[in-house]
Amino acid sequence: EKKYECIKLIYSNSSVLYLPVEDLTMIYKYHQQRKNTIHLSTLGTSKWLQEKHRANQSAKEIIKDIINTQALRSKPRGFIYDYNDDLYDSLARSFPYKETPDQKKAILCVIQDMEKKIPMDRLICGDVGFGKTEIALRAIIKAVSSNKKVFFLAPTTLLADQHYILSKERLGPLGVEIELFSRFKTKAEQKIILEKIANGFVDLVVGTHRLLSPDIHAPGLSLLIVDEEQRFGVQHKEKIKKMRTNIDILTLSATPIPRTLQLAQYGDLDISTIRTMPKGRKGIKTRIVSEQNYQKYLSFIKTRLSLGEQIYIVVPAISESETLDINHVQGLEVEYKKFFPEYNIQSLHGRLKPEEKQSVFNLFSDQKIDVLISTSVIEVGV
């Protein structure tokens, strides 16, 4: 008799379902809309059958929606971008590094996509720091040169701020009008920005999911860039999907969601992979920190600090409670200040106000913080 390694799933009334590990992809994390008690399903009941039926119907609707979206996107966008001009060449020359072979290939693919009649839908997949943002900047200047507008969508205010700063540095000198738009802008500021977008006075809007709100009217919008798609919620992804029917989409991700990869696999989404490590970048080495080697770990930190280097420590979620995780990060801050009293050590977490997060991050970027201890909020934006 053949044996299988299985995962044990427990339902109501102690009912058990064994799922072979090769079918692990059938399990997804359950996200609650409300913070109430989770009610387990009971296998084999009429209610269970009804829930299965609803799930099947929902899946059919999603499939139908995807097919309809793809059919609409197979139609010509109605215009073709102009060929690269002096603005594009100026941006390319201002790139302070040498493009890697994969980066060059990805840029060429994006430019070729934008010069076709059919709307672009391309995923740029590459590790953090491998040059995905530069590809996005090239697409932005090509769109703006053709008198079109661009939205650059980021999942967090921290990352939106970083994209905004970089866009101002690289695109601002070329005359590109750029605005940062998020829910943390005051109502008066939001109103002014909305009017500028509606009147076509803004070429590039960088922002969070606030860009997907129904009150935004953006005539001339032709390109949507989505950074770290996997960090957006289901509702946000549905809005993005509806925007895909008549504009170009460029998705940047280090860890694409399975559905996005599946679309690429079946040819419904073009993909460019950046595997070439930029010159001067070192590979990542992973070590497990335990009680046995903790002193060695502290010694390593001290050595790097003595060499004038900075360190950031990401503390993953250790519980279902955000409060406990934040207390853990703050506790580590106190502990590390005792170990390294001569260095500036600070923490970063989700309970800080947006301006406080940005202030801490700016200090770290300006090398005024030696050790930054953070929850996973720092994973997007570093």
N, C-alpha and C positions, 0 to 999 in steps of 0.2 A: 504494500500500500504506500503510495507516494505521500510524502509529508510536505506541507506548505508552511512558510512563516507568515503569520497573520497578525492583524491588528484587531484587538477586541473592542467592539463598540457596544456600549451598554445603553439600553433604552428603558422606558418606563416598565414597571412590574418585573424588573430584573431580566428582561428579554435581552438576548445577546446575539450580535451578528459578527461573524468573523470575516474580515476582509483581507485577502492576500496582499502582501506588501507591493507586488507588481502593479496593483490597482490603486496605489496610494493617491494618484492624481484625482481620484473620485471624491476625495475628502477636501473640504474647504473650511477655513475658519469661519465660525458663525459670528456675524456682526449684529449687535442689537441696536435697534433704533431708540429704544427706551431702556433706561436702567432699572429694569424690574427682574423678577425671578424668571429664569429660563424654565419652560415647561417641556419635559421630554415627551417625545412621540411614543405611541404604543403600537407595536408592530401588529399587522394582521387585522386591525379594526377598520370599520367603514370610514372613520375619520382619516386613518392612514392612507387608505385608497384614494380618498378625495384630495389629500395633500399631494400624493404622487401624480394624480390627474392634473392638478393645477400647475405643478412643476413642469409636466410634459407640455402643457399648453403654452406656458410661459416660454419654454425653450423654442417651441415652434414659432412664436411671435418674434423672438429675437432673431432666429434664422431668417424669417421672412423680411424683417427690418434690414438685416445685413445685406440680403440679396437686392432689395430695393435701393439701398444706399449705393451699392456697387454699380447697379444699373444706371443710376443718375450720374455717378462719377465717370462713367464711360463716355459721357457726352462731352463735346468740346466746351472749354471754359468761356469761350466768346471773345478771347483776345490772346495774343502772344506777347510775352515780354520782349522788350528791345534787347538787342545784343549788347554785350558788355561795353561800357563806355569809359570815359576818363575817371568818373567817380569810382567805378569798380576797380580800375587799375590803381587808383590812389589808395584805396583801402587795402588791396593786396600788398602794395609796397610798404604800408605802415605796419604790417604784421611783424612783430619783433623777433620771430623765430623762423626757422626753415621748415616748410611743410614736410611732413613725413609722407612716404609713398602712399600709404592708405588714405591719408588726409587729402592728398592731391586727387586721388581717384574718386573719393566721396564728393569733393567739391565739383569735379567735372560732371559726375552723375546728376547732382542737384541742378547745375546750370543747364545741362541737356534736358532734364525733366521740365524746367521752367520755359524752355524754348519749344516745347511740344504743344500741341493743341489740347491734349487731355490734361486735366488737373493732376498735379503731383501728389503722390501719397508715399512718402519715403521715410523709413526709419534709419537713423544714424545710431549705430550701436557701438559703444566703446567705453573703456574704463574711465574713471574720473581723471582729468588732467591729460587726456589723449587728444584733445583739440576739437571736440564736438561743437563748442560755442563758436569757434572761428568759422566753421562751415555755415552756421546759422547767420553770422554777420555777412557773409558773402551773399547768401540768399536775400537778406534784408536789403542790401544796397542795390541788388539787381531789381527788386520790386520797386523800391523808392525811385530809382532812375527811370522807371517806366510810369512814374506818377501814380503808383499804387500805395496802399496803406498796409501796415503789418501789425499783428498782435503777437506778443511774445509772452506765453503763459507759463508761469512757474508755480509750483505747489505751495511754497512758503514765502512769507514776506522777506525772510532772510535771503533766499535765493533770488527773489525778484529784485531786491536792492543790489545784489552783486551784478546781475545782468544789466541793470539800469546804469550803474557806475561804469561798467566796461563799455556799454553802448555809447555813453556820453563821451568817453575817452577816445573811442575809435571812430564813431560815426558823427559825433557832434562837430568836429572840425570840418567835415565835408558838407555841412549845412543841413543835416538831417534833424528835423524837429522831433524831440523825444519827450515822452511823459511817463511818469511812474504812477500807476493807479492801483489802489487796493482799498479794502474796507477801513484801513486805519487812517486814511485821509479824512479830514473834516468834511462835513456836508457841504460847506462853502467851497472847499477845494475841489471836491468831487463834481460839484455843479459846473465849475469853471472848466474842468477837464472834459466833462461830457459835452459841453457846448463847443469846445475846440475840436473834439473828435467829430461831432456831427457836422461842423462847418468845414471839415477837411484841412484844419490847420496843423494837425499832428500826423507825422509820417509813421512813427513807431510808438506803440503803447506797450510798455512792459508792466505786467501786473500778475496778481493772483487770480483765483477763480472768480473774483469780482468782475473780471472782463466778460464773463459768460452771463451776466445779469441781463434781463430783458429790456432795461432802460437804456442800454447802450446802442446807439445808432451810428454805424460806421460805414458811410458810403465810400466806395473805392477799396474796401478791405479785400485783399486778394491772397494774403499769405498768413497762415496761423502756424506758429512754432510752439510746440508743446514740449516742455522739458520735464523729464522724469514722470512720464504718464502714469506709472504704477502707483504714484502717490496721490492720485486724485480719486475721489469717491465715485460710486456708481452713478449718482445723479449728474455729477460734473462730466463724466465720460459720455453720458447720453447726450448732453448738450454739445459736447465736442463733436460727437458723431453726426449730429444734425447739421453742424457747420461744414462737414466734410463734403457736402454734395456739390458745392460750386466754387470752392476756393482751394488753393494749394495747402497741403499739410506737410509739415516737416517735424518729425518726432525725434527727440534726443533722449537716449536712455542708456544707462550702464547695466540695468537689469530689467529688460522688457517683460511685460506680463505675458503669460502663456497664450492668451488670446491673440495678442499682437504678433507673437512669433508664429502662431498657426496661420494667420493671414499671410505672413511673409512666405511661409512654407508652401501654401497653395497658390501663390502668385498674385494674391489680391493686394499685396503691399510690397513695394520695393524696399530692399534693405542694403545698406552699406555698413560694413564692419571695419572698425579701426583697431587693428591688432598691433600696429607698429608703435613701439614705445618711443616717445620723444627723446631726442638727444639730451643727455644729462640727467634723465629721470632714472631713479633706482627702482628695482623691483621690490615688491612688498614681501616681507618675511613675517611669518606668524609664529608666535610662541605662546604657550599656555602658561598663565600665571597661577601658581598655587601657593599654599602656605609654605611648602618646602623650598620654593625658589623666590619667595617674596623679597628677601633681602638682596638677592642678586638683581631683581627687577628694580628696586630702589637705587641700587648702585649704578645700574645702566642709565636711569633717568639723570642721576647726578652727573655722570660722565658727559652725557649729551648737553646738559645745561652748562657745564664748565667750558664746553667748546663753543658756547654762544648760540646754540640751537634752541628752537622752541619745541614744545611737546603739547599735543592735545590728547586727552584721554576720553574715549567714548564709553560711557557706562550704559549698557543695554538694559532694557526693561527687565527687572528681576521679579516683578509681581504684577498682579492685576490692578494695583493701586498706584496712580500717578503720584500721590502724596508720598508714599513710601519710597518710590524711586527718586523723587526730588530730595527727600531727606537723606537718602544714601549719597547722592552727589554732593550735597552740602556738607555731610559728615566727612567725606573724602577730602573736601577742600580744607576743612579744619585740620585734618590729620596730616595732609601734605604740607601745610604751612608750618607744622611742627618739625617735619623732616627737613624742609628746605626754607628756613626763615629768611634767608638773604635774597630770595627770588619772589617775584610778583605772581601769585597764584589766585585764579578766580574761577568761578563756576558759571555755567550757562544752562538754563532749563526753560521749560514751557510756561512756567508761572510768571516769568519776567514780562514786563510790559514791552511792546514792540521796540520802543525807543531805547529801553534798557538792553535788549538783546543786540540791537544794532551798535550801541555804544561799546558793549563788551567785544563784539566781533571786530569792530573798527580798531579797538585797542590791540587786539590780537594780530590783526592784519598789519598794524603799524609797529609790530614787534615790541609793544610796551607791556605785554603779558607773556611771562615765561612758560607757565603751565596753565592750560585751559582744561578744566574738567567739565564734561557736558553729558547730558542725556542724548538720546538719538536725534534731537532737534538739530544738532550740528551736522548730521550726515548729509543733509542737503545744504549746500552753500560753501563748504570748505574748499 
